[in-house]
Amino acid sequence: MYILVIYWIIINFIGILSMWADKKKAQRRKWRIPEHSLLSIAILGGSVGSFLGMHLFHHKTKHLKFAAGIPVIFILQVALVLFVRFSLPNFLD
C-alpha cells in the first residue's frame, strides 16, 4: 500500500508540473506537450494534480476535453479504488 501512495504523490506532482510546463511553453510559443500526454498522465493516476494544475495556471480550462475529461477520469479512478477496496478487501492491505 505504501508504494501506491508514493506512486500517487509522484504522478500527481508530474500532473501539476506538466500543466505548468505546457502553459509556459504556450506563452513563449515553444514546442508544446501533446494533449494525449497530458491526458495520459491523468489516466495513470495524476488526475488530481492535472486538475489542480489546470486551475492554478489557468491552462486548458476552456477545452471541454480537459474541463470535463479530467474530472470524469478522477471519478472513474475513485470508483475503481472503491471497487477494489470493497470487492477484494485483502488486495490493498
N, C-alpha and C positions, 0 to 999 in steps of 0.2 A: 504494500500500500504506500509506503514511504516513497518509493521510486516513482509512483504515479503522481504524487503530489509535487515532487521535484520537476517531473516532466511538464506538468500542468503550469507551474510557475514559469519555467523556461519558455514554453511555446507561447504563453500569453505575453511575456516580455518581448518575444520576437514579433508578435502581432502588433503591439504598440509601436515598436521600433520600425517595423515595415511601413506602417501608415505615416509615421513621421518622415521617414526617408523618402517615400514616394511624394509626399506633399512638398518637401524641399526641392526634389528634382523637378516637380511640376512648376514651381515658382521660378526656377532657374532655366526652364525649357531644356532640360537634360534628358538623357535616357531614363525611361520610367520602368517601374516594377510592373510586370504584366498583371492584369486583373486576375487571371486564373491563379497566379502565385499568391496574391493577397487572399483570395477565397480559399485556396488550399491550406494556408496557414490556419484559417478559421476552422476549416473542416477537421484538421488534425488536432484540434483541441484549443486553438487560440482564439475562439470566438469572443471571449470576454475582453482580451487585450485588443483585438481588432476593433471591437465596438467602442472601447474607451479611446483608442487612437483616432477613430473616425471623429468622435465628438470633441476630443481635446484639441485636435489640429484642424477641425472643420474640413475634413477631407472625405470625399466620396459620399457625403451625407445626402446629396440630391440625386444620386444614382440609385434607382429602385433595386437594382441587383444587390447593392450593398445595404441600403437603408432597410430593406425588408429581408434580404437574404441572410445577413449576419444574425439578426435576432431569431430567425427560423432555425438556423444551424444551432444556435445556443439551446433553443427549446428541444430540438431533437437530441442534442448531447445530454441534456438533463434527463430526458425521458429514457435514454439508453442507460445512463448510470443508475437511475431508479429501478429500471427493469432488471439489470444485472444484480443490483444490491438485494432486491427482494425475491427474485426468481432463483438466484444462485447465491444464497447467503454466505457461503464459505469462499466465494471467488475473490472478494476484495479484502479478506482477512489476512 
